[in-house]
Amino acid sequence: MIGDPHIENPTAARWFNPAAFIQNKVVTGVATEGSASRNILDAPGYRVVDLALSRDFRLSERFKLRFRAEATNAFNMVSLGQPGNSVPSGTTSTTFGVITSASAMRRMQFGLRLTF
């Protein structure tokens, strides 16, 4: 580590400062350990709300109808994936410090069940 990896306003295109890291030199055929401590970077948080609602309707003494609605990520909150974290061996890397994935968007499903 040769600089401060934290940036003021991280975005998906630049989650941390990639210029703060360099590849370790190989000395006599063995890779040397770097100077960065553990857990110096934070990934984006994960937020999701799943909901399910159901209601039973008695049609007669013998028949019952159940309506069910389910939603995953009901409020459609964006949860970004992990940034690329492999220090490039060359001079450039297109994914180092860049977030290229996100969690699934809102999904809803509805169902009916007739019990007799």
Biopython code that builds the backbone (N, CA, C, O; Angstrom):
import numpy as np
from Bio.PDB.StructureBuilder import StructureBuilder

atoms = [
    (1, "MET", "N", (0.854, -1.164, 0.000)),
    (1, "MET", "CA", (0.000, 0.000, 0.000)),
    (1, "MET", "C", (0.905, 1.234, 0.000)),
    (1, "MET", "O", (1.841, 1.340, 0.793)),
    (2, "ILE", "N", (0.604, 2.157, -0.906)),
    (2, "ILE", "CA", (1.448, 3.346, -1.032)),
    (2, "ILE", "C", (0.678, 4.645, -0.830)),
    (2, "ILE", "O", (1.248, 5.724, -0.997)),
    (3, "GLY", "N", (-0.608, 4.568, -0.474)),
    (3, "GLY", "CA", (-1.408, 5.773, -0.296)),
    (3, "GLY", "C", (-2.682, 5.483, 0.468)),
    (3, "GLY", "O", (-2.865, 4.386, 0.997)),
    (4, "ASP", "N", (-3.565, 6.475, 0.522)),
    (4, "ASP", "CA", (-4.845, 6.329, 1.212)),
    (4, "ASP", "C", (-5.873, 5.743, 0.248)),
    (4, "ASP", "O", (-6.165, 6.354, -0.779)),
    (5, "PRO", "N", (-6.429, 4.565, 0.560)),
    (5, "PRO", "CA", (-7.375, 3.941, -0.361)),
    (5, "PRO", "C", (-8.783, 4.539, -0.287)),
    (5, "PRO", "O", (-9.593, 4.287, -1.179)),
    (6, "HIS", "N", (-9.090, 5.310, 0.731)),
    (6, "HIS", "CA", (-10.442, 5.844, 0.903)),
    (6, "HIS", "C", (-10.642, 7.089, 0.041)),
    (6, "HIS", "O", (-9.750, 7.929, -0.077)),
    (7, "ILE", "N", (-11.836, 7.192, -0.562)),
    (7, "ILE", "CA", (-12.196, 8.380, -1.320)),
    (7, "ILE", "C", (-13.452, 8.987, -0.704)),
    (7, "ILE", "O", (-14.197, 8.305, -0.001)),
    (8, "GLU", "N", (-13.678, 10.244, -0.964)),
    (8, "GLU", "CA", (-14.756, 10.998, -0.319)),
    (8, "GLU", "C", (-16.141, 10.491, -0.694)),
    (8, "GLU", "O", (-16.951, 10.213, 0.191)),
    (9, "ASN", "N", (-16.427, 10.367, -1.970)),
    (9, "ASN", "CA", (-17.743, 9.926, -2.438)),
    (9, "ASN", "C", (-17.580, 8.720, -3.360)),
    (9, "ASN", "O", (-17.447, 8.889, -4.572)),
    (10, "PRO", "N", (-17.588, 7.511, -2.810)),
    (10, "PRO", "CA", (-17.403, 6.330, -3.662)),
    (10, "PRO", "C", (-18.609, 6.093, -4.570)),
    (10, "PRO", "O", (-19.753, 6.302, -4.168)),
    (11, "THR", "N", (-18.340, 5.658, -5.789)),
    (11, "THR", "CA", (-19.377, 5.297, -6.752)),
    (11, "THR", "C", (-19.091, 3.877, -7.233)),
    (11, "THR", "O", (-18.060, 3.298, -6.892)),
    (12, "ALA", "N", (-20.004, 3.319, -8.023)),
    (12, "ALA", "CA", (-19.790, 1.971, -8.551)),
    (12, "ALA", "C", (-18.596, 1.938, -9.500)),
    (12, "ALA", "O", (-17.922, 0.913, -9.603)),
    (13, "ALA", "N", (-18.327, 3.029, -10.185)),
    (13, "ALA", "CA", (-17.202, 3.080, -11.114)),
    (13, "ALA", "C", (-15.863, 3.235, -10.393)),
    (13, "ALA", "O", (-14.813, 2.932, -10.960)),
    (14, "ARG", "N", (-15.897, 3.706, -9.142)),
    (14, "ARG", "CA", (-14.654, 3.875, -8.376)),
    (14, "ARG", "C", (-15.010, 3.801, -6.895)),
    (14, "ARG", "O", (-15.333, 4.817, -6.279)),
    (15, "TRP", "N", (-14.951, 2.601, -6.325)),
    (15, "TRP", "CA", (-15.340, 2.394, -4.938)),
    (15, "TRP", "C", (-14.220, 2.767, -3.978)),
    (15, "TRP", "O", (-14.489, 3.230, -2.870)),
    (16, "PHE", "N", (-12.978, 2.575, -4.379)),
    (16, "PHE", "CA", (-11.826, 2.993, -3.586)),
    (16, "PHE", "C", (-10.735, 3.473, -4.529)),
    (16, "PHE", "O", (-10.851, 3.331, -5.746)),
    (17, "ASN", "N", (-9.696, 4.029, -3.977)),
    (17, "ASN", "CA", (-8.609, 4.590, -4.766)),
    (17, "ASN", "C", (-7.651, 3.471, -5.186)),
    (17, "ASN", "O", (-6.868, 3.006, -4.358)),
    (18, "PRO", "N", (-7.687, 3.030, -6.436)),
    (18, "PRO", "CA", (-6.803, 1.933, -6.855)),
    (18, "PRO", "C", (-5.336, 2.344, -6.943)),
    (18, "PRO", "O", (-4.455, 1.484, -6.947)),
    (19, "ALA", "N", (-5.064, 3.643, -7.013)),
    (19, "ALA", "CA", (-3.669, 4.099, -7.077)),
    (19, "ALA", "C", (-2.952, 3.947, -5.737)),
    (19, "ALA", "O", (-1.738, 4.136, -5.665)),
    (20, "ALA", "N", (-3.681, 3.608, -4.679)),
    (20, "ALA", "CA", (-3.070, 3.433, -3.363)),
    (20, "ALA", "C", (-2.412, 2.072, -3.203)),
    (20, "ALA", "O", (-1.782, 1.809, -2.178)),
    (21, "PHE", "N", (-2.546, 1.206, -4.194)),
    (21, "PHE", "CA", (-2.012, -0.153, -4.104)),
    (21, "PHE", "C", (-1.089, -0.444, -5.271)),
    (21, "PHE", "O", (-1.306, 0.030, -6.386)),
    (22, "ILE", "N", (-0.060, -1.227, -5.001)),
    (22, "ILE", "CA", (0.817, -1.734, -6.056)),
    (22, "ILE", "C", (1.069, -3.214, -5.787)),
    (22, "ILE", "O", (0.908, -3.696, -4.666)),
    (23, "GLN", "N", (1.464, -3.919, -6.838)),
    (23, "GLN", "CA", (1.786, -5.339, -6.713)),
    (23, "GLN", "C", (3.115, -5.477, -5.968)),
    (23, "GLN", "O", (4.050, -4.712, -6.205)),
    (24, "ASN", "N", (3.189, -6.459, -5.067)),
    (24, "ASN", "CA", (4.432, -6.708, -4.343)),
    (24, "ASN", "C", (5.498, -7.249, -5.285)),
    (24, "ASN", "O", (5.192, -7.970, -6.235)),
    (25, "LYS", "N", (6.732, -6.902, -5.021)),
    (25, "LYS", "CA", (7.853, -7.391, -5.810)),
    (25, "LYS", "C", (8.138, -8.835, -5.432)),
    (25, "LYS", "O", (7.937, -9.236, -4.286)),
    (26, "VAL", "N", (8.602, -9.605, -6.385)),
    (26, "VAL", "CA", (9.017, -10.978, -6.128)),
    (26, "VAL", "C", (10.521, -10.960, -5.879)),
    (26, "VAL", "O", (11.301, -10.542, -6.734)),
    (27, "VAL", "N", (10.913, -11.420, -4.692)),
    (27, "VAL", "CA", (12.320, -11.418, -4.312)),
    (27, "VAL", "C", (12.792, -12.866, -4.257)),
    (27, "VAL", "O", (12.238, -13.676, -3.514)),
    (28, "THR", "N", (13.791, -13.183, -5.025)),
    (28, "THR", "CA", (14.375, -14.533, -5.122)),
    (28, "THR", "C", (13.303, -15.607, -5.315)),
    (28, "THR", "O", (13.350, -16.661, -4.680)),
    (29, "GLY", "N", (12.346, -15.335, -6.190)),
    (29, "GLY", "CA", (11.336, -16.312, -6.537)),
    (29, "GLY", "C", (10.190, -16.452, -5.555)),
    (29, "GLY", "O", (9.277, -17.241, -5.802)),
    (30, "VAL", "N", (10.200, -15.711, -4.441)),
    (30, "VAL", "CA", (9.150, -15.810, -3.436)),
    (30, "VAL", "C", (8.460, -14.456, -3.326)),
    (30, "VAL", "O", (9.120, -13.423, -3.215)),
    (31, "ALA", "N", (7.122, -14.467, -3.356)),
    (31, "ALA", "CA", (6.376, -13.218, -3.207)),
    (31, "ALA", "C", (6.497, -12.711, -1.773)),
    (31, "ALA", "O", (6.424, -13.496, -0.827)),
    (32, "THR", "N", (6.679, -11.411, -1.612)),
    (32, "THR", "CA", (6.792, -10.822, -0.279)),
    (32, "THR", "C", (5.437, -10.318, 0.182)),
    (32, "THR", "O", (4.561, -10.026, -0.633)),
    (33, "GLU", "N", (5.272, -10.218, 1.480)),
    (33, "GLU", "CA", (4.023, -9.714, 2.028)),
    (33, "GLU", "C", (4.007, -8.195, 1.955)),
    (33, "GLU", "O", (5.052, -7.550, 2.036)),
    (34, "GLY", "N", (2.814, -7.629, 1.802)),
    (34, "GLY", "CA", (2.666, -6.188, 1.659)),
    (34, "GLY", "C", (2.527, -5.487, 2.993)),
    (34, "GLY", "O", (2.648, -6.107, 4.049)),
    (35, "SER", "N", (2.272, -4.193, 2.939)),
    (35, "SER", "CA", (2.178, -3.378, 4.146)),
    (35, "SER", "C", (0.739, -3.052, 4.532)),
    (35, "SER", "O", (0.517, -2.378, 5.538)),
    (36, "ALA", "N", (-0.242, -3.511, 3.758)),
    (36, "ALA", "CA", (-1.641, -3.214, 4.065)),
    (36, "ALA", "C", (-2.140, -4.127, 5.183)),
    (36, "ALA", "O", (-1.866, -5.327, 5.189)),
    (37, "SER", "N", (-2.868, -3.548, 6.118)),
    (37, "SER", "CA", (-3.424, -4.358, 7.197)),
    (37, "SER", "C", (-4.725, -5.001, 6.743)),
    (37, "SER", "O", (-5.209, -4.726, 5.645)),
    (38, "ARG", "N", (-5.284, -5.847, 7.577)),
    (38, "ARG", "CA", (-6.528, -6.531, 7.239)),
    (38, "ARG", "C", (-7.718, -5.591, 7.363)),
    (38, "ARG", "O", (-7.718, -4.673, 8.184)),
    (39, "ASN", "N", (-8.728, -5.832, 6.541)),
    (39, "ASN", "CA", (-10.021, -5.149, 6.625)),
    (39, "ASN", "C", (-9.920, -3.624, 6.542)),
    (39, "ASN", "O", (-10.581, -2.920, 7.306)),
    (40, "ILE", "N", (-9.119, -3.120, 5.643)),
    (40, "ILE", "CA", (-8.986, -1.660, 5.514)),
    (40, "ILE", "C", (-10.050, -1.063, 4.602)),
    (40, "ILE", "O", (-10.263, 0.149, 4.613)),
    (41, "LEU", "N", (-10.723, -1.901, 3.809)),
    (41, "LEU", "CA", (-11.752, -1.414, 2.889)),
    (41, "LEU", "C", (-13.106, -1.987, 3.270)),
    (41, "LEU", "O", (-13.204, -3.125, 3.730)),
    (42, "ASP", "N", (-14.145, -1.195, 3.077)),
    (42, "ASP", "CA", (-15.509, -1.639, 3.313)),
    (42, "ASP", "C", (-16.218, -1.794, 1.972)),
    (42, "ASP", "O", (-16.068, -0.967, 1.073)),
    (43, "ALA", "N", (-16.985, -2.858, 1.860)),
    (43, "ALA", "CA", (-17.804, -3.064, 0.672)),
    (43, "ALA", "C", (-19.161, -2.392, 0.900)),
    (43, "ALA", "O", (-19.488, -2.042, 2.034)),
    (44, "PRO", "N", (-19.940, -2.212, -0.140)),
    (44, "PRO", "CA", (-21.269, -1.627, 0.045)),
    (44, "PRO", "C", (-22.156, -2.555, 0.880)),
    (44, "PRO", "O", (-21.995, -3.775, 0.858)),
    (45, "GLY", "N", (-23.074, -1.964, 1.599)),
    (45, "GLY", "CA", (-23.984, -2.743, 2.433)),
    (45, "GLY", "C", (-25.026, -3.467, 1.597)),
    (45, "GLY", "O", (-25.243, -3.155, 0.426)),
    (46, "TYR", "N", (-25.662, -4.438, 2.228)),
    (46, "TYR", "CA", (-26.697, -5.230, 1.564)),
    (46, "TYR", "C", (-28.017, -4.966, 2.263)),
    (46, "TYR", "O", (-28.147, -5.205, 3.464)),
    (47, "ARG", "N", (-28.997, -4.473, 1.517)),
    (47, "ARG", "CA", (-30.321, -4.189, 2.074)),
    (47, "ARG", "C", (-31.365, -4.836, 1.180)),
    (47, "ARG", "O", (-31.341, -4.691, -0.042)),
    (48, "VAL", "N", (-32.280, -5.552, 1.817)),
    (48, "VAL", "CA", (-33.369, -6.155, 1.067)),
    (48, "VAL", "C", (-34.532, -6.384, 2.031)),
    (48, "VAL", "O", (-34.329, -6.746, 3.190)),
    (49, "VAL", "N", (-35.737, -6.172, 1.543)),
    (49, "VAL", "CA", (-36.943, -6.424, 2.328)),
    (49, "VAL", "C", (-37.819, -7.371, 1.514)),
    (49, "VAL", "O", (-38.226, -7.047, 0.399)),
    (50, "ASP", "N", (-38.105, -8.541, 2.078)),
    (50, "ASP", "CA", (-38.992, -9.508, 1.448)),
    (50, "ASP", "C", (-40.317, -9.500, 2.204)),
    (50, "ASP", "O", (-40.336, -9.473, 3.435)),
    (51, "LEU", "N", (-41.416, -9.523, 1.466)),
    (51, "LEU", "CA", (-42.742, -9.486, 2.077)),
    (51, "LEU", "C", (-43.599, -10.622, 1.538)),
    (51, "LEU", "O", (-43.430, -11.066, 0.402)),
    (52, "ALA", "N", (-44.520, -11.081, 2.374)),
    (52, "ALA", "CA", (-45.516, -12.061, 1.948)),
    (52, "ALA", "C", (-46.822, -11.751, 2.664)),
    (52, "ALA", "O", (-46.838, -11.516, 3.873)),
    (53, "LEU", "N", (-47.904, -11.752, 1.918)),
    (53, "LEU", "CA", (-49.238, -11.539, 2.466)),
    (53, "LEU", "C", (-50.134, -12.669, 1.993)),
    (53, "LEU", "O", (-50.051, -13.097, 0.842)),
    (54, "SER", "N", (-50.989, -13.151, 2.885)),
    (54, "SER", "CA", (-51.929, -14.185, 2.467)),
    (54, "SER", "C", (-53.266, -13.953, 3.165)),
    (54, "SER", "O", (-53.345, -13.353, 4.237)),
    (55, "ARG", "N", (-54.306, -14.451, 2.513)),
    (55, "ARG", "CA", (-55.657, -14.299, 3.056)),
    (55, "ARG", "C", (-56.449, -15.536, 2.671)),
    (55, "ARG", "O", (-56.420, -15.972, 1.521)),
    (56, "ASP", "N", (-57.155, -16.096, 3.642)),
    (56, "ASP", "CA", (-58.008, -17.250, 3.396)),
    (56, "ASP", "C", (-59.456, -16.799, 3.279)),
    (56, "ASP", "O", (-59.938, -15.983, 4.064)),
    (57, "PHE", "N", (-60.135, -17.347, 2.283)),
    (57, "PHE", "CA", (-61.559, -17.080, 2.073)),
    (57, "PHE", "C", (-62.299, -18.417, 2.152)),
    (57, "PHE", "O", (-61.979, -19.355, 1.421)),
    (58, "ARG", "N", (-63.277, -18.496, 3.035)),
    (58, "ARG", "CA", (-64.069, -19.719, 3.139)),
    (58, "ARG", "C", (-65.238, -19.592, 2.169)),
    (58, "ARG", "O", (-66.114, -18.742, 2.329)),
    (59, "LEU", "N", (-65.228, -20.465, 1.155)),
    (59, "LEU", "CA", (-66.270, -20.429, 0.133)),
    (59, "LEU", "C", (-67.513, -21.203, 0.573)),
    (59, "LEU", "O", (-68.639, -20.800, 0.283)),
    (60, "SER", "N", (-67.302, -22.287, 1.258)),
    (60, "SER", "CA", (-68.385, -23.081, 1.846)),
    (60, "SER", "C", (-67.773, -23.849, 3.006)),
    (60, "SER", "O", (-66.622, -23.625, 3.380)),
    (61, "GLU", "N", (-68.548, -24.745, 3.561)),
    (61, "GLU", "CA", (-68.011, -25.517, 4.674)),
    (61, "GLU", "C", (-66.876, -26.426, 4.216)),
    (61, "GLU", "O", (-65.989, -26.768, 4.998)),
    (62, "ARG", "N", (-66.912, -26.808, 2.963)),
    (62, "ARG", "CA", (-65.936, -27.756, 2.446)),
    (62, "ARG", "C", (-64.793, -27.086, 1.671)),
    (62, "ARG", "O", (-63.684, -27.620, 1.658)),
    (63, "PHE", "N", (-65.021, -25.959, 1.039)),
    (63, "PHE", "CA", (-64.023, -25.324, 0.169)),
    (63, "PHE", "C", (-63.428, -24.074, 0.818)),
    (63, "PHE", "O", (-64.123, -23.269, 1.438)),
    (64, "LYS", "N", (-62.117, -23.949, 0.647)),
    (64, "LYS", "CA", (-61.410, -22.772, 1.153)),
    (64, "LYS", "C", (-60.461, -22.299, 0.047)),
    (64, "LYS", "O", (-59.799, -23.115, -0.595)),
    (65, "LEU", "N", (-60.397, -20.996, -0.171)),
    (65, "LEU", "CA", (-59.527, -20.408, -1.190)),
    (65, "LEU", "C", (-58.503, -19.521, -0.483)),
    (65, "LEU", "O", (-58.860, -18.654, 0.314)),
    (66, "ARG", "N", (-57.237, -19.750, -0.784)),
    (66, "ARG", "CA", (-56.159, -18.933, -0.199)),
    (66, "ARG", "C", (-55.528, -18.099, -1.311)),
    (66, "ARG", "O", (-55.144, -18.624, -2.357)),
    (67, "PHE", "N", (-55.427, -16.796, -1.069)),
    (67, "PHE", "CA", (-54.728, -15.871, -1.967)),
    (67, "PHE", "C", (-53.410, -15.522, -1.304)),
    (67, "PHE", "O", (-53.378, -15.218, -0.112)),
    (68, "ARG", "N", (-52.314, -15.563, -2.064)),
    (68, "ARG", "CA", (-50.982, -15.267, -1.517)),
    (68, "ARG", "C", (-50.242, -14.353, -2.480)),
    (68, "ARG", "O", (-50.230, -14.582, -3.690)),
    (69, "ALA", "N", (-49.625, -13.311, -1.927)),
    (69, "ALA", "CA", (-48.784, -12.388, -2.697)),
    (69, "ALA", "C", (-47.419, -12.347, -2.026)),
    (69, "ALA", "O", (-47.325, -12.165, -0.812)),
    (70, "GLU", "N", (-46.362, -12.516, -2.816)),
    (70, "GLU", "CA", (-44.992, -12.490, -2.300)),
    (70, "GLU", "C", (-44.169, -11.506, -3.113)),
    (70, "GLU", "O", (-44.361, -11.373, -4.321)),
    (71, "ALA", "N", (-43.257, -10.822, -2.450)),
    (71, "ALA", "CA", (-42.361, -9.881, -3.132)),
    (71, "ALA", "C", (-40.964, -10.016, -2.534)),
    (71, "ALA", "O", (-40.794, -9.942, -1.317)),
    (72, "THR", "N", (-39.967, -10.214, -3.390)),
    (72, "THR", "CA", (-38.577, -10.187, -2.954)),
    (72, "THR", "C", (-38.011, -8.836, -3.356)),
    (72, "THR", "O", (-38.274, -8.354, -4.458)),
    (73, "ASN", "N", (-37.241, -8.228, -2.477)),
    (73, "ASN", "CA", (-36.737, -6.863, -2.641)),
    (73, "ASN", "C", (-37.917, -5.926, -2.927)),
    (73, "ASN", "O", (-37.934, -5.205, -3.925)),
    (74, "ALA", "N", (-38.890, -5.959, -2.031)),
    (74, "ALA", "CA", (-40.168, -5.271, -2.222)),
    (74, "ALA", "C", (-40.024, -3.772, -2.472)),
    (74, "ALA", "O", (-40.801, -3.206, -3.241)),
    (75, "PHE", "N", (-39.058, -3.122, -1.849)),
    (75, "PHE", "CA", (-38.888, -1.684, -2.022)),
    (75, "PHE", "C", (-37.880, -1.340, -3.114)),
    (75, "PHE", "O", (-37.542, -0.172, -3.305)),
    (76, "ASN", "N", (-37.399, -2.359, -3.832)),
    (76, "ASN", "CA", (-36.489, -2.201, -4.970)),
    (76, "ASN", "C", (-35.244, -1.381, -4.617)),
    (76, "ASN", "O", (-34.856, -0.478, -5.359)),
    (77, "MET", "N", (-34.627, -1.704, -3.486)),
    (77, "MET", "CA", (-33.405, -1.023, -3.054)),
    (77, "MET", "C", (-32.197, -1.631, -3.772)),
    (77, "MET", "O", (-32.097, -2.852, -3.900)),
    (78, "VAL", "N", (-31.306, -0.800, -4.226)),
    (78, "VAL", "CA", (-30.115, -1.272, -4.922)),
    (78, "VAL", "C", (-29.083, -1.716, -3.896)),
    (78, "VAL", "O", (-28.718, -0.957, -2.998)),
    (79, "SER", "N", (-28.621, -2.940, -4.036)),
    (79, "SER", "CA", (-27.526, -3.459, -3.220)),
    (79, "SER", "C", (-26.397, -3.827, -4.164)),
    (79, "SER", "O", (-26.482, -4.814, -4.895)),
    (80, "LEU", "N", (-25.342, -3.030, -4.145)),
    (80, "LEU", "CA", (-24.227, -3.239, -5.059)),
    (80, "LEU", "C", (-23.401, -4.444, -4.625)),
    (80, "LEU", "O", (-23.370, -4.792, -3.445)),
    (81, "GLY", "N", (-22.733, -5.077, -5.586)),
    (81, "GLY", "CA", (-21.867, -6.218, -5.312)),
    (81, "GLY", "C", (-20.516, -5.782, -4.768)),
    (81, "GLY", "O", (-20.326, -4.622, -4.404)),
    (82, "GLN", "N", (-19.591, -6.714, -4.718)),
    (82, "GLN", "CA", (-18.245, -6.448, -4.210)),
    (82, "GLN", "C", (-17.388, -5.805, -5.304)),
    (82, "GLN", "O", (-17.500, -6.185, -6.470)),
    (83, "PRO", "N", (-16.545, -4.849, -4.954)),
    (83, "PRO", "CA", (-15.639, -4.279, -5.964)),
    (83, "PRO", "C", (-14.526, -5.259, -6.301)),
    (83, "PRO", "O", (-14.176, -6.123, -5.497)),
    (84, "GLY", "N", (-13.974, -5.112, -7.503)),
    (84, "GLY", "CA", (-12.826, -5.941, -7.892)),
    (84, "GLY", "C", (-11.667, -5.668, -6.949)),
    (84, "GLY", "O", (-11.328, -4.510, -6.701)),
    (85, "ASN", "N", (-11.051, -6.729, -6.417)),
    (85, "ASN", "CA", (-10.043, -6.522, -5.377)),
    (85, "ASN", "C", (-8.718, -7.209, -5.654)),
    (85, "ASN", "O", (-7.916, -7.355, -4.732)),
    (86, "SER", "N", (-8.452, -7.634, -6.868)),
    (86, "SER", "CA", (-7.160, -8.234, -7.194)),
    (86, "SER", "C", (-6.246, -7.163, -7.761)),
    (86, "SER", "O", (-6.552, -6.555, -8.787)),
    (87, "VAL", "N", (-5.126, -6.934, -7.094)),
    (87, "VAL", "CA", (-4.173, -5.919, -7.555)),
    (87, "VAL", "C", (-3.597, -6.382, -8.881)),
    (87, "VAL", "O", (-3.100, -7.504, -8.980)),
    (88, "PRO", "N", (-3.655, -5.537, -9.902)),
    (88, "PRO", "CA", (-3.187, -5.969, -11.226)),
    (88, "PRO", "C", (-1.679, -6.165, -11.245)),
    (88, "PRO", "O", (-0.935, -5.441, -10.582)),
    (89, "SER", "N", (-1.240, -7.153, -12.012)),
    (89, "SER", "CA", (0.197, -7.388, -12.131)),
    (89, "SER", "C", (0.836, -6.435, -13.132)),
    (89, "SER", "O", (2.028, -6.139, -13.041)),
    (90, "GLY", "N", (0.038, -5.952, -14.094)),
    (90, "GLY", "CA", (0.549, -4.988, -15.066)),
    (90, "GLY", "C", (0.328, -3.566, -14.576)),
    (90, "GLY", "O", (0.241, -3.318, -13.374)),
    (91, "THR", "N", (0.239, -2.653, -15.504)),
    (91, "THR", "CA", (0.061, -1.251, -15.127)),
    (91, "THR", "C", (-1.396, -0.851, -15.019)),
    (91, "THR", "O", (-1.706, 0.130, -14.344)),
    (92, "THR", "N", (-2.310, -1.584, -15.666)),
    (92, "THR", "CA", (-3.719, -1.197, -15.629)),
    (92, "THR", "C", (-4.597, -2.419, -15.394)),
    (92, "THR", "O", (-4.219, -3.550, -15.700)),
    (93, "SER", "N", (-5.759, -2.166, -14.850)),
    (93, "SER", "CA", (-6.790, -3.190, -14.690)),
    (93, "SER", "C", (-8.137, -2.495, -14.830)),
    (93, "SER", "O", (-8.334, -1.412, -14.280)),
    (94, "THR", "N", (-9.056, -3.097, -15.553)),
    (94, "THR", "CA", (-10.345, -2.456, -15.781)),
    (94, "THR", "C", (-11.333, -2.719, -14.656)),
    (94, "THR", "O", (-12.334, -2.009, -14.557)),
    (95, "THR", "N", (-11.094, -3.712, -13.802)),
    (95, "THR", "CA", (-12.058, -4.034, -12.754)),
    (95, "THR", "C", (-11.540, -3.797, -11.345)),
    (95, "THR", "O", (-12.293, -4.010, -10.394)),
    (96, "PHE", "N", (-10.317, -3.376, -11.159)),
    (96, "PHE", "CA", (-9.773, -3.148, -9.819)),
    (96, "PHE", "C", (-10.425, -1.904, -9.209)),
    (96, "PHE", "O", (-10.230, -0.792, -9.701)),
    (97, "GLY", "N", (-11.199, -2.095, -8.139)),
    (97, "GLY", "CA", (-11.896, -0.995, -7.487)),
    (97, "GLY", "C", (-13.229, -0.642, -8.113)),
    (97, "GLY", "O", (-13.852, 0.342, -7.713)),
    (98, "VAL", "N", (-13.686, -1.425, -9.092)),
    (98, "VAL", "CA", (-14.928, -1.147, -9.813)),
    (98, "VAL", "C", (-15.974, -2.201, -9.438)),
    (98, "VAL", "O", (-15.673, -3.393, -9.393)),
    (99, "ILE", "N", (-17.186, -1.759, -9.174)),
    (99, "ILE", "CA", (-18.283, -2.674, -8.869)),
    (99, "ILE", "C", (-19.008, -2.990, -10.172)),
    (99, "ILE", "O", (-19.489, -2.086, -10.855)),
    (100, "THR", "N", (-19.086, -4.270, -10.513)),
    (100, "THR", "CA", (-19.676, -4.675, -11.789)),
    (100, "THR", "C", (-20.956, -5.488, -11.629)),
    (100, "THR", "O", (-21.483, -5.996, -12.619)),
    (101, "SER", "N", (-21.470, -5.624, -10.401)),
    (101, "SER", "CA", (-22.684, -6.419, -10.212)),
    (101, "SER", "C", (-23.565, -5.781, -9.137)),
    (101, "SER", "O", (-23.125, -4.919, -8.376)),
    (102, "ALA", "N", (-24.807, -6.225, -9.096)),
    (102, "ALA", "CA", (-25.764, -5.760, -8.088)),
    (102, "ALA", "C", (-26.746, -6.895, -7.816)),
    (102, "ALA", "O", (-26.815, -7.863, -8.574)),
    (103, "SER", "N", (-27.498, -6.769, -6.735)),
    (103, "SER", "CA", (-28.474, -7.805, -6.400)),
    (103, "SER", "C", (-29.685, -7.710, -7.328)),
    (103, "SER", "O", (-29.834, -6.755, -8.089)),
    (104, "ALA", "N", (-30.527, -8.708, -7.245)),
    (104, "ALA", "CA", (-31.693, -8.775, -8.130)),
    (104, "ALA", "C", (-32.693, -7.666, -7.811)),
    (104, "ALA", "O", (-32.792, -7.210, -6.672)),
    (105, "MET", "N", (-33.426, -7.243, -8.830)),
    (105, "MET", "CA", (-34.444, -6.221, -8.644)),
    (105, "MET", "C", (-35.715, -6.841, -8.059)),
    (105, "MET", "O", (-35.766, -8.044, -7.804)),
    (106, "ARG", "N", (-36.718, -6.027, -7.854)),
    (106, "ARG", "CA", (-37.972, -6.482, -7.254)),
    (106, "ARG", "C", (-38.618, -7.571, -8.103)),
    (106, "ARG", "O", (-38.663, -7.486, -9.330)),
    (107, "ARG", "N", (-39.121, -8.606, -7.408)),
    (107, "ARG", "CA", (-39.877, -9.667, -8.062)),
    (107, "ARG", "C", (-41.127, -9.921, -7.248)),
    (107, "ARG", "O", (-41.092, -9.978, -6.019)),
    (108, "MET", "N", (-42.225, -10.073, -7.954)),
    (108, "MET", "CA", (-43.504, -10.314, -7.275)),
    (108, "MET", "C", (-44.161, -11.543, -7.885)),
    (108, "MET", "O", (-44.026, -11.809, -9.079)),
    (109, "GLN", "N", (-44.876, -12.290, -7.044)),
    (109, "GLN", "CA", (-45.658, -13.409, -7.543)),
    (109, "GLN", "C", (-46.935, -13.535, -6.731)),
    (109, "GLN", "O", (-46.984, -13.209, -5.545)),
    (110, "PHE", "N", (-47.948, -14.009, -7.400)),
    (110, "PHE", "CA", (-49.262, -14.152, -6.791)),
    (110, "PHE", "C", (-49.730, -15.585, -6.985)),
    (110, "PHE", "O", (-49.400, -16.223, -7.984)),
    (111, "GLY", "N", (-50.495, -16.083, -6.036)),
    (111, "GLY", "CA", (-50.981, -17.448, -6.149)),
    (111, "GLY", "C", (-52.335, -17.634, -5.515)),
    (111, "GLY", "O", (-52.725, -16.906, -4.602)),
    (112, "LEU", "N", (-53.055, -18.636, -6.024)),
    (112, "LEU", "CA", (-54.332, -19.044, -5.471)),
    (112, "LEU", "C", (-54.269, -20.533, -5.170)),
    (112, "LEU", "O", (-53.695, -21.308, -5.935)),
    (113, "ARG", "N", (-54.863, -20.922, -4.052)),
    (113, "ARG", "CA", (-54.895, -22.328, -3.682)),
    (113, "ARG", "C", (-56.311, -22.671, -3.223)),
    (113, "ARG", "O", (-56.870, -22.048, -2.320)),
    (114, "LEU", "N", (-56.851, -23.667, -3.869)),
    (114, "LEU", "CA", (-58.188, -24.137, -3.506)),
    (114, "LEU", "C", (-58.034, -25.429, -2.708)),
    (114, "LEU", "O", (-57.448, -26.401, -3.185)),
    (115, "THR", "N", (-58.562, -25.424, -1.503)),
    (115, "THR", "CA", (-58.500, -26.594, -0.635)),
    (115, "THR", "C", (-59.909, -27.136, -0.471)),
    (115, "THR", "O", (-60.849, -26.384, -0.212)),
    (116, "PHE", "N", (-60.050, -28.452, -0.625)),
    (116, "PHE", "CA", (-61.357, -29.073, -0.447)),
    (116, "PHE", "C", (-61.237, -30.376, 0.269)),
    (116, "PHE", "O", (-62.243, -31.044, 0.508)),
]
sb = StructureBuilder()
sb.init_structure("model")
sb.init_model(0)
sb.init_chain("A")
sb.init_seg("    ")
for serial, (resi, resn, name, xyz) in enumerate(atoms, 1):
    if name == "N":
        sb.init_residue(resn, " ", resi, " ")
    sb.init_atom(name, np.array(xyz, "f"), 0.0, 1.0, " ", f" {name:<3s}", serial, name[0])
structure = sb.get_structure()
